[in-house]
């Protein structure tokens, strides 16, 4: 799991992205990563797919303190 920040400046919320199935015997293809807060779409190459999840409030507060 990785934490990413929405690329849309008006949003800039952080959310988690989990990539799975990347070891499939297939050519990498661009797959959508959709911000769960504003719907902004970006693409990343993978052989698998992505699961995108909004962060829990507690986790967001903990990461902001760092």
Phi and psi restraints in degrees (range 20) as a CNS / XPLOR table:
assign (resid 1 and name C) (resid 2 and name N)
       (resid 2 and name CA) (resid 2 and name C) 1.0 -128.1 20.0 2
assign (resid 2 and name N) (resid 2 and name CA)
       (resid 2 and name C) (resid 3 and name N) 1.0 151.3 20.0 2
assign (resid 2 and name C) (resid 3 and name N)
       (resid 3 and name CA) (resid 3 and name C) 1.0 -100.7 20.0 2
assign (resid 3 and name N) (resid 3 and name CA)
       (resid 3 and name C) (resid 4 and name N) 1.0 126.3 20.0 2
assign (resid 3 and name C) (resid 4 and name N)
       (resid 4 and name CA) (resid 4 and name C) 1.0 -123.8 20.0 2
assign (resid 4 and name N) (resid 4 and name CA)
       (resid 4 and name C) (resid 5 and name N) 1.0 160.0 20.0 2
assign (resid 4 and name C) (resid 5 and name N)
       (resid 5 and name CA) (resid 5 and name C) 1.0 -107.8 20.0 2
assign (resid 5 and name N) (resid 5 and name CA)
       (resid 5 and name C) (resid 6 and name N) 1.0 135.7 20.0 2
assign (resid 5 and name C) (resid 6 and name N)
       (resid 6 and name CA) (resid 6 and name C) 1.0 -58.1 20.0 2
assign (resid 6 and name N) (resid 6 and name CA)
       (resid 6 and name C) (resid 7 and name N) 1.0 135.0 20.0 2
assign (resid 6 and name C) (resid 7 and name N)
       (resid 7 and name CA) (resid 7 and name C) 1.0 -76.8 20.0 2
assign (resid 7 and name N) (resid 7 and name CA)
       (resid 7 and name C) (resid 8 and name N) 1.0 -13.9 20.0 2
assign (resid 7 and name C) (resid 8 and name N)
       (resid 8 and name CA) (resid 8 and name C) 1.0 -76.2 20.0 2
assign (resid 8 and name N) (resid 8 and name CA)
       (resid 8 and name C) (resid 9 and name N) 1.0 120.2 20.0 2
assign (resid 8 and name C) (resid 9 and name N)
       (resid 9 and name CA) (resid 9 and name C) 1.0 -59.2 20.0 2
assign (resid 9 and name N) (resid 9 and name CA)
       (resid 9 and name C) (resid 10 and name N) 1.0 -37.3 20.0 2
assign (resid 9 and name C) (resid 10 and name N)
       (resid 10 and name CA) (resid 10 and name C) 1.0 -66.3 20.0 2
assign (resid 10 and name N) (resid 10 and name CA)
       (resid 10 and name C) (resid 11 and name N) 1.0 -21.7 20.0 2
assign (resid 10 and name C) (resid 11 and name N)
       (resid 11 and name CA) (resid 11 and name C) 1.0 -100.9 20.0 2
assign (resid 11 and name N) (resid 11 and name CA)
       (resid 11 and name C) (resid 12 and name N) 1.0 -70.6 20.0 2
assign (resid 11 and name C) (resid 12 and name N)
       (resid 12 and name CA) (resid 12 and name C) 1.0 56.3 20.0 2
assign (resid 12 and name N) (resid 12 and name CA)
       (resid 12 and name C) (resid 13 and name N) 1.0 22.1 20.0 2
assign (resid 12 and name C) (resid 13 and name N)
       (resid 13 and name CA) (resid 13 and name C) 1.0 -74.9 20.0 2
assign (resid 13 and name N) (resid 13 and name CA)
       (resid 13 and name C) (resid 14 and name N) 1.0 151.7 20.0 2
assign (resid 13 and name C) (resid 14 and name N)
       (resid 14 and name CA) (resid 14 and name C) 1.0 -97.8 20.0 2
assign (resid 14 and name N) (resid 14 and name CA)
       (resid 14 and name C) (resid 15 and name N) 1.0 144.2 20.0 2
assign (resid 14 and name C) (resid 15 and name N)
       (resid 15 and name CA) (resid 15 and name C) 1.0 -149.8 20.0 2
assign (resid 15 and name N) (resid 15 and name CA)
       (resid 15 and name C) (resid 16 and name N) 1.0 164.2 20.0 2
assign (resid 15 and name C) (resid 16 and name N)
       (resid 16 and name CA) (resid 16 and name C) 1.0 -95.8 20.0 2
assign (resid 16 and name N) (resid 16 and name CA)
       (resid 16 and name C) (resid 17 and name N) 1.0 145.6 20.0 2
assign (resid 16 and name C) (resid 17 and name N)
       (resid 17 and name CA) (resid 17 and name C) 1.0 -129.2 20.0 2
assign (resid 17 and name N) (resid 17 and name CA)
       (resid 17 and name C) (resid 18 and name N) 1.0 123.7 20.0 2
assign (resid 17 and name C) (resid 18 and name N)
       (resid 18 and name CA) (resid 18 and name C) 1.0 -113.7 20.0 2
assign (resid 18 and name N) (resid 18 and name CA)
       (resid 18 and name C) (resid 19 and name N) 1.0 126.5 20.0 2
assign (resid 18 and name C) (resid 19 and name N)
       (resid 19 and name CA) (resid 19 and name C) 1.0 -100.4 20.0 2
assign (resid 19 and name N) (resid 19 and name CA)
       (resid 19 and name C) (resid 20 and name N) 1.0 132.7 20.0 2
assign (resid 19 and name C) (resid 20 and name N)
       (resid 20 and name CA) (resid 20 and name C) 1.0 -136.8 20.0 2
assign (resid 20 and name N) (resid 20 and name CA)
       (resid 20 and name C) (resid 21 and name N) 1.0 156.9 20.0 2
assign (resid 20 and name C) (resid 21 and name N)
       (resid 21 and name CA) (resid 21 and name C) 1.0 75.6 20.0 2
assign (resid 21 and name N) (resid 21 and name CA)
       (resid 21 and name C) (resid 22 and name N) 1.0 16.8 20.0 2
assign (resid 21 and name C) (resid 22 and name N)
       (resid 22 and name CA) (resid 22 and name C) 1.0 -73.8 20.0 2
assign (resid 22 and name N) (resid 22 and name CA)
       (resid 22 and name C) (resid 23 and name N) 1.0 -7.1 20.0 2
assign (resid 22 and name C) (resid 23 and name N)
       (resid 23 and name CA) (resid 23 and name C) 1.0 -94.5 20.0 2
assign (resid 23 and name N) (resid 23 and name CA)
       (resid 23 and name C) (resid 24 and name N) 1.0 6.3 20.0 2
assign (resid 23 and name C) (resid 24 and name N)
       (resid 24 and name CA) (resid 24 and name C) 1.0 -59.2 20.0 2
assign (resid 24 and name N) (resid 24 and name CA)
       (resid 24 and name C) (resid 25 and name N) 1.0 144.3 20.0 2
assign (resid 24 and name C) (resid 25 and name N)
       (resid 25 and name CA) (resid 25 and name C) 1.0 -79.2 20.0 2
assign (resid 25 and name N) (resid 25 and name CA)
       (resid 25 and name C) (resid 26 and name N) 1.0 74.9 20.0 2
assign (resid 25 and name C) (resid 26 and name N)
       (resid 26 and name CA) (resid 26 and name C) 1.0 -145.8 20.0 2
assign (resid 26 and name N) (resid 26 and name CA)
       (resid 26 and name C) (resid 27 and name N) 1.0 165.6 20.0 2
assign (resid 26 and name C) (resid 27 and name N)
       (resid 27 and name CA) (resid 27 and name C) 1.0 -74.6 20.0 2
assign (resid 27 and name N) (resid 27 and name CA)
       (resid 27 and name C) (resid 28 and name N) 1.0 140.8 20.0 2
assign (resid 27 and name C) (resid 28 and name N)
       (resid 28 and name CA) (resid 28 and name C) 1.0 -61.2 20.0 2
assign (resid 28 and name N) (resid 28 and name CA)
       (resid 28 and name C) (resid 29 and name N) 1.0 139.5 20.0 2
assign (resid 28 and name C) (resid 29 and name N)
       (resid 29 and name CA) (resid 29 and name C) 1.0 -130.6 20.0 2
assign (resid 29 and name N) (resid 29 and name CA)
       (resid 29 and name C) (resid 30 and name N) 1.0 153.5 20.0 2
assign (resid 29 and name C) (resid 30 and name N)
       (resid 30 and name CA) (resid 30 and name C) 1.0 -70.6 20.0 2
assign (resid 30 and name N) (resid 30 and name CA)
       (resid 30 and name C) (resid 31 and name N) 1.0 129.9 20.0 2
assign (resid 30 and name C) (resid 31 and name N)
       (resid 31 and name CA) (resid 31 and name C) 1.0 -121.6 20.0 2
assign (resid 31 and name N) (resid 31 and name CA)
       (resid 31 and name C) (resid 32 and name N) 1.0 145.9 20.0 2
assign (resid 31 and name C) (resid 32 and name N)
       (resid 32 and name CA) (resid 32 and name C) 1.0 -72.6 20.0 2
assign (resid 32 and name N) (resid 32 and name CA)
       (resid 32 and name C) (resid 33 and name N) 1.0 141.0 20.0 2
assign (resid 32 and name C) (resid 33 and name N)
       (resid 33 and name CA) (resid 33 and name C) 1.0 -123.5 20.0 2
assign (resid 33 and name N) (resid 33 and name CA)
       (resid 33 and name C) (resid 34 and name N) 1.0 114.4 20.0 2
assign (resid 33 and name C) (resid 34 and name N)
       (resid 34 and name CA) (resid 34 and name C) 1.0 -108.5 20.0 2
assign (resid 34 and name N) (resid 34 and name CA)
       (resid 34 and name C) (resid 35 and name N) 1.0 124.6 20.0 2
assign (resid 34 and name C) (resid 35 and name N)
       (resid 35 and name CA) (resid 35 and name C) 1.0 -61.5 20.0 2
assign (resid 35 and name N) (resid 35 and name CA)
       (resid 35 and name C) (resid 36 and name N) 1.0 126.2 20.0 2
assign (resid 35 and name C) (resid 36 and name N)
       (resid 36 and name CA) (resid 36 and name C) 1.0 -73.1 20.0 2
assign (resid 36 and name N) (resid 36 and name CA)
       (resid 36 and name C) (resid 37 and name N) 1.0 -8.0 20.0 2
assign (resid 36 and name C) (resid 37 and name N)
       (resid 37 and name CA) (resid 37 and name C) 1.0 -96.4 20.0 2
assign (resid 37 and name N) (resid 37 and name CA)
       (resid 37 and name C) (resid 38 and name N) 1.0 -44.3 20.0 2
assign (resid 37 and name C) (resid 38 and name N)
       (resid 38 and name CA) (resid 38 and name C) 1.0 -120.2 20.0 2
assign (resid 38 and name N) (resid 38 and name CA)
       (resid 38 and name C) (resid 39 and name N) 1.0 -11.5 20.0 2
assign (resid 38 and name C) (resid 39 and name N)
       (resid 39 and name CA) (resid 39 and name C) 1.0 86.0 20.0 2
assign (resid 39 and name N) (resid 39 and name CA)
       (resid 39 and name C) (resid 40 and name N) 1.0 4.5 20.0 2
assign (resid 39 and name C) (resid 40 and name N)
       (resid 40 and name CA) (resid 40 and name C) 1.0 -60.9 20.0 2
assign (resid 40 and name N) (resid 40 and name CA)
       (resid 40 and name C) (resid 41 and name N) 1.0 135.7 20.0 2
assign (resid 40 and name C) (resid 41 and name N)
       (resid 41 and name CA) (resid 41 and name C) 1.0 -108.6 20.0 2
assign (resid 41 and name N) (resid 41 and name CA)
       (resid 41 and name C) (resid 42 and name N) 1.0 131.6 20.0 2
assign (resid 41 and name C) (resid 42 and name N)
       (resid 42 and name CA) (resid 42 and name C) 1.0 -127.0 20.0 2
assign (resid 42 and name N) (resid 42 and name CA)
       (resid 42 and name C) (resid 43 and name N) 1.0 165.9 20.0 2
assign (resid 42 and name C) (resid 43 and name N)
       (resid 43 and name CA) (resid 43 and name C) 1.0 -125.5 20.0 2
assign (resid 43 and name N) (resid 43 and name CA)
       (resid 43 and name C) (resid 44 and name N) 1.0 144.7 20.0 2
assign (resid 43 and name C) (resid 44 and name N)
       (resid 44 and name CA) (resid 44 and name C) 1.0 -139.6 20.0 2
assign (resid 44 and name N) (resid 44 and name CA)
       (resid 44 and name C) (resid 45 and name N) 1.0 141.4 20.0 2
assign (resid 44 and name C) (resid 45 and name N)
       (resid 45 and name CA) (resid 45 and name C) 1.0 -73.7 20.0 2
assign (resid 45 and name N) (resid 45 and name CA)
       (resid 45 and name C) (resid 46 and name N) 1.0 134.2 20.0 2
assign (resid 45 and name C) (resid 46 and name N)
       (resid 46 and name CA) (resid 46 and name C) 1.0 -160.9 20.0 2
assign (resid 46 and name N) (resid 46 and name CA)
       (resid 46 and name C) (resid 47 and name N) 1.0 159.4 20.0 2
assign (resid 46 and name C) (resid 47 and name N)
       (resid 47 and name CA) (resid 47 and name C) 1.0 -90.0 20.0 2
assign (resid 47 and name N) (resid 47 and name CA)
       (resid 47 and name C) (resid 48 and name N) 1.0 -13.3 20.0 2
assign (resid 47 and name C) (resid 48 and name N)
       (resid 48 and name CA) (resid 48 and name C) 1.0 -110.4 20.0 2
assign (resid 48 and name N) (resid 48 and name CA)
       (resid 48 and name C) (resid 49 and name N) 1.0 -130.3 20.0 2
assign (resid 48 and name C) (resid 49 and name N)
       (resid 49 and name CA) (resid 49 and name C) 1.0 -149.8 20.0 2
assign (resid 49 and name N) (resid 49 and name CA)
       (resid 49 and name C) (resid 50 and name N) 1.0 173.3 20.0 2
assign (resid 49 and name C) (resid 50 and name N)
       (resid 50 and name CA) (resid 50 and name C) 1.0 -121.8 20.0 2
assign (resid 50 and name N) (resid 50 and name CA)
       (resid 50 and name C) (resid 51 and name N) 1.0 144.2 20.0 2
assign (resid 50 and name C) (resid 51 and name N)
       (resid 51 and name CA) (resid 51 and name C) 1.0 -112.6 20.0 2
assign (resid 51 and name N) (resid 51 and name CA)
       (resid 51 and name C) (resid 52 and name N) 1.0 123.7 20.0 2
assign (resid 51 and name C) (resid 52 and name N)
       (resid 52 and name CA) (resid 52 and name C) 1.0 -112.1 20.0 2
assign (resid 52 and name N) (resid 52 and name CA)
       (resid 52 and name C) (resid 53 and name N) 1.0 133.6 20.0 2
assign (resid 52 and name C) (resid 53 and name N)
       (resid 53 and name CA) (resid 53 and name C) 1.0 -137.8 20.0 2
assign (resid 53 and name N) (resid 53 and name CA)
       (resid 53 and name C) (resid 54 and name N) 1.0 136.8 20.0 2
assign (resid 53 and name C) (resid 54 and name N)
       (resid 54 and name CA) (resid 54 and name C) 1.0 -66.5 20.0 2
assign (resid 54 and name N) (resid 54 and name CA)
       (resid 54 and name C) (resid 55 and name N) 1.0 144.5 20.0 2
assign (resid 54 and name C) (resid 55 and name N)
       (resid 55 and name CA) (resid 55 and name C) 1.0 -78.1 20.0 2
assign (resid 55 and name N) (resid 55 and name CA)
       (resid 55 and name C) (resid 56 and name N) 1.0 148.9 20.0 2
assign (resid 55 and name C) (resid 56 and name N)
       (resid 56 and name CA) (resid 56 and name C) 1.0 -68.2 20.0 2
assign (resid 56 and name N) (resid 56 and name CA)
       (resid 56 and name C) (resid 57 and name N) 1.0 150.9 20.0 2
assign (resid 56 and name C) (resid 57 and name N)
       (resid 57 and name CA) (resid 57 and name C) 1.0 -59.2 20.0 2
assign (resid 57 and name N) (resid 57 and name CA)
       (resid 57 and name C) (resid 58 and name N) 1.0 -41.4 20.0 2
assign (resid 57 and name C) (resid 58 and name N)
       (resid 58 and name CA) (resid 58 and name C) 1.0 -62.3 20.0 2
assign (resid 58 and name N) (resid 58 and name CA)
       (resid 58 and name C) (resid 59 and name N) 1.0 -43.2 20.0 2
assign (resid 58 and name C) (resid 59 and name N)
       (resid 59 and name CA) (resid 59 and name C) 1.0 -65.5 20.0 2
assign (resid 59 and name N) (resid 59 and name CA)
       (resid 59 and name C) (resid 60 and name N) 1.0 -38.8 20.0 2
assign (resid 59 and name C) (resid 60 and name N)
       (resid 60 and name CA) (resid 60 and name C) 1.0 -64.0 20.0 2
assign (resid 60 and name N) (resid 60 and name CA)
       (resid 60 and name C) (resid 61 and name N) 1.0 -42.6 20.0 2
assign (resid 60 and name C) (resid 61 and name N)
       (resid 61 and name CA) (resid 61 and name C) 1.0 -65.5 20.0 2
assign (resid 61 and name N) (resid 61 and name CA)
       (resid 61 and name C) (resid 62 and name N) 1.0 -40.9 20.0 2
assign (resid 61 and name C) (resid 62 and name N)
       (resid 62 and name CA) (resid 62 and name C) 1.0 -63.1 20.0 2
assign (resid 62 and name N) (resid 62 and name CA)
       (resid 62 and name C) (resid 63 and name N) 1.0 -43.9 20.0 2
assign (resid 62 and name C) (resid 63 and name N)
       (resid 63 and name CA) (resid 63 and name C) 1.0 -68.8 20.0 2
assign (resid 63 and name N) (resid 63 and name CA)
       (resid 63 and name C) (resid 64 and name N) 1.0 -29.8 20.0 2
assign (resid 63 and name C) (resid 64 and name N)
       (resid 64 and name CA) (resid 64 and name C) 1.0 -72.2 20.0 2
assign (resid 64 and name N) (resid 64 and name CA)
       (resid 64 and name C) (resid 65 and name N) 1.0 -23.1 20.0 2
assign (resid 64 and name C) (resid 65 and name N)
       (resid 65 and name CA) (resid 65 and name C) 1.0 -76.5 20.0 2
assign (resid 65 and name N) (resid 65 and name CA)
       (resid 65 and name C) (resid 66 and name N) 1.0 -18.3 20.0 2
